[in-house]
Amino acid sequence: MGIRKTGFGILAAFVCLMLCVGLPLPAIRAQEDGSILQGELMMTTVQTEGREKPEAEAAVLVEFAAGSQVMVIGQSDGWYEVFYQGKTVYVEAFVLAASDAVDMQALEEEMQKTAEQDTAFIESLEMQRKALSRSRVWQIVIVVLIAAIFAVGVISAVKKTKEAR
């Protein structure tokens, strides 16, 4: 439990430092194929559109409300390449700004929820281990009882055979 609290403390200190310094927050996301996508967390300053190509005439794939959080994974010729809801879209660079709006309360609640889930999982795992151990003991007891009944039957049959002679 101490390692988890230390890790959370380091994460919280890092986020606070990034907010105080005003640097963009790095963002990392695992993709479905297992590769890791890295970028920086940015925010739209006005309502805007994500386009299929870095061109003003390109098809619109998604619309962003002002204040939307997006992960920027690249930049070229006045356009940001943005990964959003499993899609790669392009947004004009002037509509994005470094994201400094991290909801610390929501982050704290998420960390608390994760800690509770971890605790519940560990307790469940321990209960399963104990149940497995008890079931092994009962398996051994049942095997011994069956062997004893079999042995009594054999001994009884041998005695009857000797008495019959």
C-alpha positions in Angstrom: 0.0 0.0 0.0 2.9 2.3 0.7 4.3 2.0 -2.8 0.9 2.9 -4.3 0.7 6.1 -2.1 4.3 7.0 -3.0 3.5 6.5 -6.7 0.3 8.7 -6.4 2.4 11.3 -4.6 4.9 11.4 -7.3 2.2 11.6 -10.0 0.4 14.4 -8.2 3.7 16.3 -7.8 4.5 15.9 -11.5 1.0 17.1 -12.5 1.3 20.1 -10.2 4.7 20.9 -11.5 3.5 20.8 -15.1 0.6 23.0 -14.2 2.7 25.6 -12.4 5.4 25.7 -15.1 2.8 25.9 -17.8 4.3 23.1 -19.9 2.0 20.9 -22.0 1.2 17.6 -20.3 2.6 14.5 -22.0 0.0 11.9 -22.9 0.5 8.2 -23.5 -2.1 5.8 -24.8 -1.9 2.1 -25.6 -3.4 1.3 -29.0 -5.4 -1.9 -29.8 -2.5 -3.5 -31.6 -0.4 -3.2 -28.3 1.8 -0.3 -29.5 2.0 2.9 -27.5 1.0 6.2 -28.8 2.7 9.3 -27.3 1.8 12.9 -27.6 0.9 15.9 -25.6 -2.5 16.8 -24.1 -3.9 20.0 -25.6 -7.2 21.8 -25.4 -9.3 23.5 -28.2 -9.7 27.2 -27.6 -12.7 27.5 -29.9 -15.2 25.2 -31.5 -13.4 23.5 -34.4 -13.4 20.5 -36.7 -11.1 17.5 -37.1 -10.4 16.9 -40.7 -9.3 13.8 -42.7 -6.2 15.5 -44.1 -4.3 18.6 -43.1 -6.2 20.7 -45.6 -9.0 23.2 -45.1 -11.1 21.5 -47.8 -10.7 18.0 -46.4 -13.7 16.0 -45.1 -14.7 16.7 -41.5 -14.5 13.6 -39.4 -15.3 15.0 -35.9 -16.3 18.3 -34.3 -14.8 19.6 -31.1 -16.4 21.9 -28.7 -14.4 24.7 -27.2 -12.4 23.3 -24.2 -12.2 19.7 -25.6 -9.1 17.8 -24.4 -7.2 16.2 -27.3 -4.0 14.2 -27.7 -1.6 15.8 -30.2 0.7 13.2 -31.8 2.3 15.3 -34.5 2.5 18.7 -36.2 3.2 19.9 -39.8 2.5 23.0 -41.8 0.2 24.8 -39.3 -1.8 21.6 -38.5 -1.8 19.3 -35.5 -2.2 15.6 -36.0 -4.7 14.6 -33.2 -5.6 11.1 -32.0 -9.2 11.3 -30.8 -11.6 8.4 -30.0 -9.6 5.9 -32.0 -9.3 8.2 -35.1 -6.4 10.3 -36.4 -7.7 13.8 -37.5 -6.0 17.1 -38.3 -6.8 20.4 -36.6 -5.4 23.8 -37.4 -2.7 24.7 -35.0 -4.0 28.1 -33.9 -7.2 26.6 -32.3 -5.2 24.4 -29.8 -3.4 25.5 -26.7 -1.5 23.7 -24.0 -3.9 22.0 -21.6 -3.6 23.3 -18.1 -7.1 22.3 -17.0 -6.5 19.1 -15.1 -9.4 18.2 -12.8 -7.5 17.3 -9.7 -10.7 16.2 -7.9 -11.6 13.9 -10.7 -8.1 12.5 -10.8 -8.2 11.9 -7.0 -11.5 10.2 -7.3 -10.2 8.0 -10.1 -7.1 7.1 -8.1 -9.3 6.2 -5.1 -11.6 4.1 -7.2 -8.7 2.2 -8.7 -7.2 1.6 -5.2 -10.6 0.3 -4.0 -10.8 -2.0 -7.0 -7.3 -3.2 -6.4 -8.1 -4.0 -2.8 -11.3 -5.8 -3.7 -9.4 -7.9 -6.3 -6.7 -8.8 -3.8 -9.2 -9.8 -1.2 -11.1 -11.9 -3.8 -7.9 -13.6 -4.8 -7.0 -14.5 -1.2 -10.5 -15.9 -0.7 -10.1 -18.1 -3.8 -6.7 -19.3 -2.6 -8.1 -20.3 0.8 -11.1 -22.0 -0.9 -8.7 -23.9 -3.1 -6.6 -25.0 -0.1 -9.7 -26.2 1.7 -10.9 -28.1 -1.3 -7.6 -29.9 -1.6 -7.8 -30.9 2.1 -11.3 -32.3 1.5 -10.2 -34.1 -1.6 -7.5 -35.9 0.5 -10.0 -36.7 3.3 -12.4 -38.2 0.7 -9.7 -40.3 -0.9 -8.6 -41.6 2.5 -12.2 -42.5 3.5 -12.7 -44.3 0.2 -9.5 -46.2 0.6 -10.5 -47.1 4.2 -13.9 -48.4 3.1 -12.2 -50.4 0.3 -9.7 -51.8 2.8 -12.5 -52.7 5.3 -14.3 -54.5 2.5 -11.2 -56.5 1.4 -10.4 -57.4 5.0 -14.1 -58.4 5.6 -14.1 -60.6 2.5 -10.8 -62.2 3.5 -12.2 -63.0 7.0 -15.3 -64.6 5.6 -13.3 -66.7 3.2 -11.1 -67.9 6.1 -14.2 -68.7 8.3 -15.8 -70.5 5.4 -12.9 -73.0 5.2 
